[in-house]
């Protein structure tokens, strides 16, 4: 402790205290963000497709900021949700078509109108 009014200086850190920072640059093609597939799936099956759209937007944002690994992960999740939405939409369409064929092909002709 010094006397009042006395300024104490701390020494500069020596060479052993310095920290080196390395920047890793990843090169390669930018990942596909699956935006178009996500919007198509959103039209087909809204609840699942909206998640795909949000994740595809997240992949675009991460790609814009240079986070290639994060963009790749978000794009994969967007693709999985988009495919799930398309599968659910296909099941609904096939199920509805099958129901209509069953209804108009088998049930209605067997009902006697008289």
C-alpha positions as CSV (number, residue, x, y, z in Angstrom):
1,X,0.0,0.0,0.0
2,X,1.2,3.4,-0.9
3,X,0.8,6.7,0.7
4,X,-2.3,8.7,-0.2
5,X,-1.9,10.4,-3.5
6,X,0.9,8.1,-4.6
7,X,0.2,6.3,-7.9
8,X,1.1,2.6,-8.2
9,X,1.9,1.2,-11.6
10,X,1.5,-2.5,-12.5
11,X,4.2,-3.9,-14.8
12,X,3.3,-4.9,-18.3
13,X,2.8,-8.6,-18.8
14,X,5.9,-10.4,-20.0
15,X,6.2,-12.5,-23.1
16,X,5.2,-15.6,-21.1
17,X,1.8,-14.0,-20.3
18,X,0.8,-13.3,-23.9
19,X,-1.9,-15.3,-25.5
20,X,-1.9,-16.3,-29.2
21,X,-5.2,-16.4,-31.0
22,X,-5.5,-18.6,-34.1
23,X,-8.3,-18.2,-36.6
24,X,-9.4,-21.3,-38.3
25,X,-10.8,-20.8,-41.8
26,X,-13.0,-23.5,-43.2
27,X,-13.2,-23.7,-47.0
28,X,-15.5,-25.6,-49.2
29,X,-18.9,-25.2,-50.8
30,X,-21.6,-23.4,-48.8
31,X,-24.2,-25.8,-47.5
32,X,-27.6,-25.9,-49.2
33,X,-30.2,-24.2,-46.9
34,X,-33.2,-26.0,-48.3
35,X,-35.4,-22.9,-48.4
36,X,-37.4,-23.9,-51.4
37,X,-38.1,-27.4,-50.1
38,X,-39.1,-25.8,-46.8
39,X,-41.6,-23.4,-48.4
40,X,-43.1,-26.2,-50.5
41,X,-43.5,-28.4,-47.4
42,X,-45.1,-25.4,-45.6
43,X,-47.7,-25.2,-48.3
44,X,-48.4,-29.0,-48.1
45,X,-48.4,-29.4,-44.3
46,X,-48.3,-26.1,-42.4
47,X,-47.5,-27.1,-38.8
48,X,-44.5,-29.1,-39.6
49,X,-43.5,-27.1,-42.6
50,X,-43.3,-23.9,-40.6
51,X,-40.6,-25.4,-38.5
52,X,-38.7,-26.3,-41.7
53,X,-39.0,-22.7,-42.9
54,X,-37.7,-21.3,-39.6
55,X,-34.7,-23.6,-39.5
56,X,-33.9,-22.9,-43.2
57,X,-34.0,-19.2,-42.4
58,X,-31.7,-19.9,-39.4
59,X,-29.3,-21.7,-41.8
60,X,-29.3,-18.7,-44.1
61,X,-28.6,-16.3,-41.2
62,X,-25.8,-18.5,-40.0
63,X,-24.3,-18.8,-43.5
64,X,-24.4,-15.0,-43.8
65,X,-22.4,-14.6,-40.6
66,X,-19.9,-17.3,-41.7
67,X,-20.9,-20.1,-39.3
68,X,-20.7,-22.9,-41.8
69,X,-21.0,-25.7,-39.3
70,X,-24.1,-24.2,-37.7
71,X,-25.6,-23.5,-41.1
72,X,-25.0,-27.1,-42.1
73,X,-26.7,-28.4,-38.9
74,X,-29.7,-26.0,-39.3
75,X,-30.1,-27.0,-43.0
76,X,-30.1,-30.7,-42.1
77,X,-32.9,-30.1,-39.5
78,X,-34.8,-28.0,-42.1
79,X,-34.5,-30.8,-44.6
80,X,-35.7,-33.5,-42.1
81,X,-38.8,-31.4,-41.1
82,X,-39.5,-30.6,-44.7
83,X,-39.4,-34.3,-45.7
84,X,-41.6,-35.1,-42.6
85,X,-44.1,-32.5,-43.7
86,X,-44.2,-33.9,-47.2
87,X,-44.7,-37.5,-46.0
88,X,-47.5,-36.4,-43.6
89,X,-49.2,-34.5,-46.5
90,X,-48.8,-37.6,-48.7
91,X,-50.4,-39.8,-46.1
92,X,-53.3,-37.4,-45.6
93,X,-53.9,-37.1,-49.4
94,X,-53.7,-40.9,-49.9
95,X,-55.9,-41.6,-46.9
96,X,-58.4,-39.0,-48.0
97,X,-58.4,-40.4,-51.5
98,X,-58.8,-44.0,-50.2
99,X,-61.7,-42.9,-48.0
100,X,-63.5,-41.2,-50.9
101,X,-63.0,-44.3,-53.1
102,X,-64.3,-46.5,-50.4
103,X,-67.3,-44.1,-49.7
104,X,-68.3,-43.6,-53.3
105,X,-67.3,-47.0,-54.6
106,X,-68.6,-49.3,-52.0
107,X,-70.9,-47.6,-49.5
108,X,-73.1,-45.3,-51.5
109,X,-73.9,-47.8,-54.3
110,X,-75.1,-50.3,-51.8
111,X,-77.7,-47.9,-50.3
112,X,-81.1,-48.4,-51.9
113,X,-82.7,-45.0,-52.6
114,X,-86.2,-46.3,-52.6
